Amino acid sequence: KLRGFLEYKRTEEETYAAPERIKSYTEFTKDIDNQDLNEQGARCMDCGIPFCHSGCPVGNLIPDFNDAVYKNEWKRANAILHSTNNFPEFTGRLCPAPCESACVLGIIEPPVAIEMIEKYIPERGFKEGWIKPEPPTHRTGKTVAVVGSGPAGLAAAQQLNRAGHKVTVFERDKKVGGLLRYGIPDFKMEKHVIDRRLKILEAEGIEFLTETNVGVNYEIEKLKEFDAIVLCGGATQKRPLPIPGADGEGVVQAMEFLKRNNEVVDGLAEPTERLHAEGKNVIVIGGGDTGSDCVGTSNRHGAKSVTNFEIMPMPSKDRTIENPWPYWPFTLKTSSSHEEGVERNWSISTKEFVKDKEGKLKALKTVNIEWVKGENGRPKLQEVPDSEKEWPCDLVLLALGFTGPEKTLSEKLGLDLDNRTNIKGDESYQTNVPNIFAAGDMRRGQSLIVWAISEGREAAYNVDKFLMGSTKLPTKGKGDLPAA
């Protein structure tokens, strides 16, 4: 809307109060009404150069769907959004919204609520029946194996199926979804959101094989029978913390903790004392999204206390001169889980896990640190003298990120790795074995869900081109816009 950004203020979804929402694992946002969404779309400035495009890994056509929402043309908005993003109901809930950080309006005012709009477009699409199976009109006779059913694998599978290839997705866990199902807590995205989309993919003709671990209980030689293979197994090698006492009972990797909790919520597993925070002093080491998810889950367990350690200094609340718009802002992030209760500590390093006589964790020792300029001009870590402290602790969760993909597939398929131990793929996502491609965290390393979707789509584009000599699949940001 002309001057809409002056007329309307940014509005966000309301949430249930923290004491109420930590009693369950359901999503805790309240629906926003249609008029408010129209007004949020009206705030888009229709910039001559929409920098939000550069911020979006999938190249969403953001001003176009904002305009459609403003005009109440929801069906058109749904078509625009799906032209570049296979799963906007995932990104609309889980993406950190780099598009909003690059929004031109964000220079002087709070940016357009792009992520919220992106969430409600597919919700309207499912409600109205606009999102339905679209099986291909022809089959090419080519077969493609997709290993891994996270966001990269699902995006690659849907795109390749649309091109007419017969696609089989291999998943080693009990259910499809990868990180979406087993890494993301239900209070951020309930799993019926995944199941709703899976019904669409299955109806389109994609075959899913669960509890099928390629290279373990499914022979590599059988995999090689496919015309093309797309590896989307993620970066699942957890980063350890090799300090004294790391073998103590109560020192747990964050993803082990989160996965078990999601399985318990889904009825797939029973809770275990070792992976439960009830009545415990919990310390989460690591300040990213995974650490935040551990905080929220621990509070829902009924932890006695929840503390968070971050080795980096506390970020500033606003952008610095070295971090200008439209780049991603390295500013202080306070998540909904932090709001539910946590003591956050910055510039702190763990030195030892203290065990009792039975080998159980009872405390940990820390030291404060500061970052100083090293001899080569790069910052280096230095301990602050006389800053040692011991913290009572029954459960410590290591949210330290991942070091790359597991080696099983790369070794058995003879694939080259890059200098970060990821599977090496060129600009076309192709590995050193011509018919094997890699996408998502397995190729680029630990990253965002929206990047995984982008990688899956781009890999599919190149696989189809490899199999057929040409392709009609879209590449990044090249969706087909419906007529106004």
C-alpha positions as CSV (number, residue, x, y, z in Angstrom):
1,K,0.0,0.0,0.0
2,L,1.3,3.5,-0.8
3,R,2.6,4.9,2.4
4,G,1.4,1.8,4.2
5,F,4.7,1.6,6.1
6,L,3.9,5.0,7.6
7,E,0.3,4.1,8.4
8,Y,0.7,0.7,10.1
9,K,3.1,-0.5,12.8
10,R,4.7,-3.9,12.9
11,T,2.4,-6.5,14.6
12,E,3.5,-10.0,15.8
13,E,1.6,-13.0,17.0
14,E,0.7,-12.9,20.7
15,T,1.9,-15.8,22.8
16,Y,0.5,-17.6,25.9
17,A,2.3,-16.5,29.1
18,A,5.4,-18.5,30.0
19,P,4.0,-20.1,33.2
20,E,1.1,-21.4,31.1
21,R,2.9,-22.6,28.0
22,I,5.6,-24.6,29.7
23,K,3.0,-27.0,31.0
24,S,2.7,-28.5,27.5
25,Y,4.6,-29.1,24.2
26,T,2.1,-27.6,21.9
27,E,2.8,-24.4,19.9
28,F,2.0,-21.4,22.1
29,T,1.3,-18.6,19.5
30,K,-2.2,-17.2,19.1
31,D,-3.6,-16.8,15.6
32,I,-3.6,-13.3,14.2
33,D,-6.7,-12.1,12.3
34,N,-7.0,-11.6,8.6
35,Q,-7.1,-7.8,8.7
36,D,-3.9,-7.6,10.8
37,L,-2.2,-9.8,8.2
38,N,-3.5,-7.6,5.3
39,E,-2.0,-4.5,7.1
40,Q,1.3,-6.3,7.7
41,G,1.5,-7.0,4.0
42,A,0.6,-3.4,3.3
43,R,3.8,-2.3,5.2
44,C,6.0,-3.7,2.4
45,M,7.5,-0.8,0.5
46,D,7.8,-2.5,-2.9
47,C,11.5,-1.4,-3.0
48,G,13.2,-0.7,-6.3
49,I,15.8,-3.2,-5.1
50,P,14.2,-5.6,-2.6
51,F,17.2,-6.5,-0.4
52,C,15.0,-9.1,1.3
53,H,15.7,-11.2,-1.8
54,S,19.4,-11.2,-1.0
55,G,18.7,-12.2,2.5
56,C,16.5,-15.2,1.6
57,P,18.4,-18.4,0.8
58,V,15.5,-19.8,-1.3
59,G,15.0,-16.5,-3.1
60,N,11.4,-16.0,-2.0
61,L,9.5,-13.4,-4.1
62,I,8.7,-11.5,-0.9
63,P,7.3,-8.2,-2.2
64,D,5.0,-10.1,-4.5
65,F,3.4,-12.3,-1.9
66,N,3.2,-9.3,0.6
67,D,1.3,-7.4,-2.0
68,A,-1.1,-10.3,-2.6
69,V,-1.8,-10.6,1.1
70,Y,-2.4,-6.9,1.4
71,K,-4.9,-7.2,-1.4
72,N,-6.5,-10.3,0.3
73,E,-5.5,-12.4,-2.7
74,W,-4.5,-15.4,-0.6
75,K,-4.7,-18.0,-3.3
76,R,-2.2,-16.0,-5.5
77,A,0.0,-15.4,-2.5
78,N,0.1,-19.2,-1.9
79,A,1.1,-19.8,-5.5
80,I,3.8,-17.2,-5.4
81,L,5.3,-18.5,-2.2
82,H,5.2,-22.2,-3.3
83,S,6.9,-21.3,-6.5
84,T,10.2,-20.9,-4.6
85,N,9.7,-22.7,-1.3
86,N,8.4,-26.3,-1.0
87,F,7.7,-26.0,2.7
88,P,6.8,-22.5,3.8
89,E,4.9,-23.9,6.8
90,F,8.3,-25.0,8.2
91,T,10.3,-21.9,7.4
92,G,7.4,-19.6,8.6
93,R,7.8,-21.2,12.0
94,L,11.5,-22.0,12.3
95,C,13.5,-19.6,10.1
96,P,15.5,-16.9,11.8
97,A,14.3,-14.6,9.0
98,P,17.5,-13.2,7.4
99,C,15.0,-11.6,4.9
100,E,13.8,-9.3,7.7
101,S,17.3,-8.3,8.6
102,A,17.8,-7.2,5.0
103,C,14.4,-5.4,4.8
104,V,14.8,-1.8,3.6
105,L,12.1,-0.6,6.1
106,G,14.3,-2.1,8.8
107,I,16.8,0.7,8.4
108,I,14.4,3.2,10.1
109,E,11.5,1.2,11.5
110,P,10.9,-2.4,12.6
111,P,11.0,-4.5,9.4
112,V,8.0,-6.1,7.6
113,A,6.8,-9.2,9.5
114,I,7.8,-11.4,6.6
115,E,8.2,-14.6,8.5
116,M,4.7,-14.4,10.1
117,I,3.1,-13.7,6.7
118,E,5.0,-16.7,5.3
119,K,3.6,-18.9,8.0
120,Y,0.0,-17.9,7.5
121,I,0.0,-18.2,3.7
122,P,0.3,-22.0,3.7
123,E,-2.0,-22.3,6.7
124,R,-4.6,-20.6,4.6
125,G,-3.7,-22.8,1.7
126,F,-4.2,-26.0,3.6
127,K,-7.5,-24.7,5.1
128,E,-8.9,-23.8,1.7
129,G,-7.7,-26.9,-0.1
130,W,-5.3,-25.1,-2.4
131,I,-2.4,-27.2,-1.3
132,K,-3.0,-30.6,-2.8
133,P,-1.0,-33.4,-4.5
134,E,0.3,-32.6,-8.0
135,P,1.7,-35.8,-9.4
136,P,3.7,-35.6,-12.6
137,T,1.9,-36.0,-15.8
138,H,4.6,-38.3,-17.2
139,R,7.4,-40.5,-16.0
140,T,10.9,-40.5,-17.4
141,G,11.8,-44.0,-16.4
142,K,14.7,-42.8,-14.3
143,T,15.1,-43.7,-10.7
144,V,16.6,-41.5,-7.9
145,A,17.5,-42.4,-4.4
146,V,17.4,-39.6,-1.8
147,V,19.3,-40.6,1.4
148,G,17.9,-38.6,4.4
149,S,14.4,-37.1,4.9
150,G,15.2,-33.8,6.5
151,P,14.3,-30.5,4.7
152,A,17.0,-30.9,2.1
153,G,16.0,-34.5,1.2
154,L,12.3,-33.7,1.1
155,A,12.8,-30.7,-1.1
156,A,15.0,-32.6,-3.5
157,A,12.6,-35.5,-3.6
158,Q,9.6,-33.3,-4.4
159,Q,11.4,-31.4,-7.1
160,L,12.7,-34.6,-8.8
161,N,9.4,-36.3,-8.5
162,R,7.8,-33.3,-10.3
163,A,10.3,-33.8,-13.1
164,G,8.9,-37.3,-13.6
165,H,11.6,-39.4,-12.0
166,K,10.7,-42.3,-9.6
167,V,12.0,-41.1,-6.2
168,T,12.7,-43.3,-3.2
169,V,13.6,-41.6,0.1
170,F,15.7,-43.5,2.7
171,E,15.3,-42.7,6.4
172,R,17.1,-44.6,9.2
173,D,14.7,-43.4,11.9
174,K,11.2,-44.6,12.6
175,K,9.5,-41.6,11.0
176,V,10.3,-39.2,8.2
177,G,11.4,-35.7,8.9
178,G,15.0,-35.8,10.1
179,L,15.9,-32.7,12.0
180,L,12.4,-31.3,11.6
181,R,11.0,-34.3,13.5
182,Y,13.7,-35.2,15.9
183,G,15.6,-32.0,16.5
184,I,12.9,-29.3,16.7
185,P,10.8,-29.4,19.8
186,D,7.1,-29.6,19.4
187,F,6.5,-26.3,21.1
188,K,8.2,-24.7,18.1
189,M,6.6,-26.9,15.5
190,E,4.1,-29.7,16.2
191,K,4.7,-32.8,14.2
192,H,1.3,-32.9,12.6
193,V,2.6,-30.0,10.5
194,I,5.2,-32.5,9.0
195,D,2.6,-35.3,8.6
196,R,0.2,-33.1,6.8
197,R,2.9,-32.3,4.1
198,L,4.1,-35.9,3.9
199,K,0.6,-37.0,2.9
200,I,0.9,-34.6,-0.1
201,L,4.4,-36.0,-1.0
202,E,3.2,-39.6,-0.8
203,A,0.1,-38.9,-2.9
204,E,2.4,-37.4,-5.5
205,G,4.2,-40.7,-5.8
206,I,7.3,-40.5,-3.6
207,E,8.2,-43.7,-1.8
208,F,9.5,-43.5,1.8
209,L,11.5,-46.3,3.4
210,T,11.9,-45.7,7.1
211,E,14.2,-47.7,9.5
212,T,16.4,-48.1,6.5
213,N,20.0,-47.2,7.2
214,V,22.0,-47.2,4.0
215,G,25.3,-48.9,4.4
216,V,24.1,-50.6,7.6
217,N,20.9,-52.6,7.0
218,Y,20.6,-51.6,3.3
219,E,23.4,-52.6,1.1
220,I,25.4,-50.0,-0.7
221,E,25.4,-52.1,-3.9
222,K,21.6,-51.9,-4.0
223,L,21.8,-48.2,-3.7
224,K,24.1,-48.1,-6.7
225,E,21.3,-49.5,-8.9
226,F,19.6,-46.1,-9.0
227,D,20.3,-43.8,-11.9
228,A,21.2,-41.0,-9.5
229,I,21.7,-40.6,-5.8
230,V,21.2,-37.5,-3.7
231,L,22.9,-37.5,-0.2
232,C,21.0,-35.4,2.3
233,G,22.0,-37.1,5.6
234,G,22.9,-34.0,7.5
235,A,25.9,-33.0,9.6
236,T,25.3,-35.3,12.6
237,Q,28.8,-35.7,14.1
238,K,28.4,-34.0,17.5
239,R,31.2,-31.8,18.8
240,P,32.5,-33.1,22.1
241,L,33.9,-31.2,25.0
242,P,37.1,-33.2,25.9
243,I,37.8,-32.0,29.4
244,P,38.2,-34.0,32.7
245,G,35.0,-35.7,33.7
246,A,33.4,-35.7,30.3
247,D,32.5,-39.4,30.7
248,G,30.4,-38.6,33.8
249,E,26.8,-39.8,34.1
250,G,24.8,-36.7,33.4
251,V,27.0,-35.2,30.7
252,V,24.7,-35.5,27.6
253,Q,24.8,-34.3,24.1
254,A,22.0,-31.9,23.4
255,M,20.6,-33.7,20.3
256,E,20.4,-36.9,22.2
257,F,18.3,-35.1,24.9
258,L,16.1,-33.4,22.3
259,K,15.5,-36.4,20.2
260,R,14.5,-38.6,23.1
261,N,12.1,-35.9,24.3
262,N,10.5,-35.6,20.8
263,E,10.1,-39.4,20.7
264,V,8.5,-39.4,24.2
265,V,6.0,-36.7,23.1
266,D,5.2,-38.7,20.0
267,G,4.7,-41.9,21.9
268,L,7.7,-43.6,20.3
269,A,9.8,-44.0,23.4
270,E,9.6,-43.9,27.2
271,P,11.3,-41.2,29.3
272,T,14.6,-42.1,31.0
273,E,16.0,-40.6,34.1
274,R,19.3,-39.9,32.4
275,L,17.7,-37.8,29.7
276,H,15.1,-36.0,31.9
277,A,15.6,-32.7,33.7
278,E,12.9,-32.9,36.4
279,G,14.2,-31.6,39.7
280,K,17.7,-31.2,38.4
281,N,20.2,-28.3,38.2
282,V,20.6,-28.1,34.4
283,I,23.5,-26.3,32.7
284,V,23.3,-25.9,28.9
285,I,26.7,-25.2,27.3
286,G,26.2,-23.4,24.0
287,G,24.2,-20.3,23.1
288,G,22.7,-21.2,19.7
289,D,19.2,-22.4,18.7
290,T,19.9,-25.9,20.0
291,G,20.9,-24.5,23.3
292,S,17.8,-22.4,23.4
293,D,15.7,-25.5,22.6
294,C,17.4,-27.4,25.5
295,V,16.4,-24.5,27.8
296,G,12.7,-24.6,26.8
297,T,12.6,-28.4,27.1
298,S,14.3,-28.5,30.5
299,N,11.8,-25.9,31.8
300,R,8.9,-28.1,30.5
301,H,10.5,-31.1,32.3
302,G,10.4,-29.2,35.6
303,A,14.1,-28.5,36.1
304,K,15.1,-27.1,39.5
305,S,17.2,-24.5,37.7
306,V,18.4,-23.8,34.2
307,T,21.7,-22.0,33.4
308,N,23.2,-21.3,30.0
309,F,26.9,-20.8,29.3
310,E,28.3,-19.0,26.2
311,I,32.0,-18.7,25.5
312,M,31.6,-15.6,23.4
313,P,31.1,-12.1,25.0
314,M,27.5,-10.8,25.3
315,P,26.5,-9.2,22.0
316,S,25.3,-5.7,21.7
317,K,21.6,-4.9,21.5
318,D,22.0,-2.9,18.4
319,R,24.1,-3.2,15.2
320,T,27.7,-2.1,15.4
321,I,29.6,-0.1,12.7
322,E,31.3,-3.3,11.7
323,N,27.9,-5.1,11.3
324,P,25.8,-2.8,9.0
325,W,22.5,-3.3,7.3
326,P,21.6,-5.4,5.2
327,Y,23.9,-8.1,6.7
328,W,22.8,-10.5,9.3
329,P,22.8,-8.7,12.7
330,F,25.2,-10.2,15.3
331,T,23.1,-8.7,18.1
332,L,21.7,-10.1,21.3
333,K,19.0,-12.7,20.6
334,T,16.4,-13.5,23.3
335,S,14.3,-16.5,22.3
336,S,10.9,-17.5,23.7
337,S,12.7,-20.3,25.6
338,H,15.0,-17.7,27.3
339,E,11.9,-15.8,28.3
340,E,10.6,-18.9,30.1
341,G,13.4,-18.8,32.6
342,V,17.2,-19.2,32.4
343,E,20.3,-17.6,33.8
344,R,22.6,-16.6,30.9
345,N,26.3,-16.3,31.4
346,W,28.8,-14.9,28.8
347,S,32.5,-15.1,28.3
348,I,32.7,-18.3,30.4
349,S,34.6,-21.6,29.7
350,T,34.0,-25.0,31.4
351,K,37.2,-26.5,32.7
352,E,36.1,-29.7,34.4
353,F,33.0,-31.9,35.1
354,V,33.0,-32.9,38.7
355,K,31.8,-36.5,39.5
356,D,30.9,-38.2,42.7
357,K,32.3,-41.5,43.8
358,E,29.7,-43.3,41.6
359,G,30.7,-41.4,38.5
360,K,27.6,-39.2,38.5
361,L,27.9,-35.5,37.6
362,K,27.5,-33.3,40.7
363,A,29.1,-30.0,39.6
364,L,31.3,-28.3,37.0
365,K,34.1,-25.9,37.2
366,T,34.4,-22.8,35.1
367,V,36.7,-19.8,34.5
368,N,35.8,-16.4,33.0
369,I,37.6,-15.6,29.8
370,E,38.3,-12.6,27.6
371,W,39.1,-12.2,24.0
372,V,42.4,-10.4,23.3
373,K,44.3,-9.7,20.1
374,G,46.9,-12.4,19.3
375,E,50.3,-12.0,17.7
376,N,48.8,-12.5,14.2
377,G,46.1,-9.9,14.9
378,R,43.4,-12.4,15.3
379,P,41.4,-12.6,18.6
380,K,42.4,-15.3,21.0
381,L,40.9,-16.7,24.2
382,Q,42.6,-15.8,27.5
383,E,41.5,-16.8,31.0
384,V,40.8,-14.2,33.6
385,P,43.0,-14.8,36.7
386,D,41.2,-15.8,40.0
387,S,37.8,-16.3,38.3
388,E,37.4,-20.0,38.9
389,K,33.9,-21.0,40.1
390,E,32.1,-24.3,40.9
391,W,28.5,-24.7,39.9
392,P,26.2,-27.4,41.3
393,C,24.9,-29.4,38.4
394,D,23.0,-32.7,37.9
395,L,22.6,-32.6,34.1
396,V,24.8,-30.7,31.5
397,L,23.6,-30.5,27.9
398,L,26.3,-30.0,25.3
399,A,24.9,-27.8,22.5
400,L,28.2,-27.2,20.8
401,G,27.2,-27.8,17.2
402,F,28.4,-30.4,14.7
403,T,31.7,-31.2,13.0
404,G,30.2,-32.6,9.8
405,P,28.5,-35.7,8.4
406,E,29.1,-39.3,9.5
407,K,31.7,-41.1,7.4
408,T,29.8,-44.3,6.6
409,L,28.4,-43.2,3.2
410,S,31.4,-41.2,2.0
411,E,33.8,-44.1,2.7
412,K,31.6,-46.8,1.2
413,L,30.8,-44.8,-1.9
414,G,34.4,-43.5,-2.3
415,L,33.5,-39.8,-2.1
416,D,35.9,-36.9,-1.6
417,L,35.6,-34.6,1.5
418,D,36.4,-30.9,1.7
419,N,38.7,-29.3,4.2
420,R,35.8,-29.2,6.7
421,T,35.1,-32.9,6.3
422,N,31.8,-32.3,4.5
423,I,31.1,-34.3,1.3
424,K,32.7,-32.3,-1.5
425,G,30.3,-31.2,-4.2
426,D,31.0,-28.7,-6.9
427,E,28.8,-25.8,-8.0
428,S,26.4,-28.3,-9.5
429,Y,26.2,-30.3,-6.2
430,Q,27.9,-33.2,-8.0
431,T,30.5,-35.3,-6.1
432,N,33.6,-37.0,-7.6
433,V,31.3,-39.9,-8.5
434,P,29.3,-38.5,-11.4
435,N,25.8,-39.8,-10.6
436,I,26.1,-39.0,-6.8
437,F,25.1,-35.6,-5.6
438,A,25.1,-34.0,-2.1
439,A,22.9,-31.3,-0.6
440,G,22.1,-29.7,2.7
441,D,24.2,-29.9,5.8
442,M,26.0,-32.9,4.4
443,R,27.5,-30.7,1.7
444,R,27.7,-27.2,3.3
445,G,28.0,-28.1,7.0
446,Q,25.7,-27.2,9.9
447,S,23.3,-24.6,8.7
448,L,19.7,-23.4,8.6
449,I,16.5,-25.2,7.6
450,V,15.9,-22.6,4.9
451,W,19.4,-23.3,3.5
452,A,18.7,-27.0,3.4
453,I,15.5,-26.4,1.4
454,S,17.5,-24.2,-1.0
455,E,20.2,-26.8,-1.4
456,G,17.7,-29.6,-2.0
457,R,16.0,-27.6,-4.7
458,E,19.3,-26.7,-6.4
459,A,20.6,-30.2,-6.2
460,A,17.3,-31.5,-7.8
461,Y,17.8,-28.9,-10.7
462,N,21.2,-30.3,-11.4
463,V,20.3,-33.9,-11.0
464,D,17.5,-33.5,-13.5
465,K,19.9,-31.8,-15.9
466,F,22.4,-34.6,-15.4
467,L,19.8,-37.3,-16.1
468,M,17.9,-35.7,-19.0
469,G,20.4,-33.2,-20.6
470,S,18.2,-30.3,-19.7
471,T,15.7,-29.3,-17.1
472,K,12.5,-27.3,-16.6
473,L,12.9,-27.2,-12.8
474,P,13.3,-23.7,-11.4
475,T,16.6,-22.6,-9.9
476,K,16.9,-20.2,-7.0
477,G,14.4,-17.3,-7.0
478,K,13.0,-18.3,-10.4
479,G,9.5,-19.3,-9.5
480,D,6.6,-19.0,-11.9
481,L,4.5,-16.0,-10.9
482,P,0.7,-16.4,-11.3
483,A,-1.1,-13.7,-13.0
484,A,-2.3,-10.8,-10.9
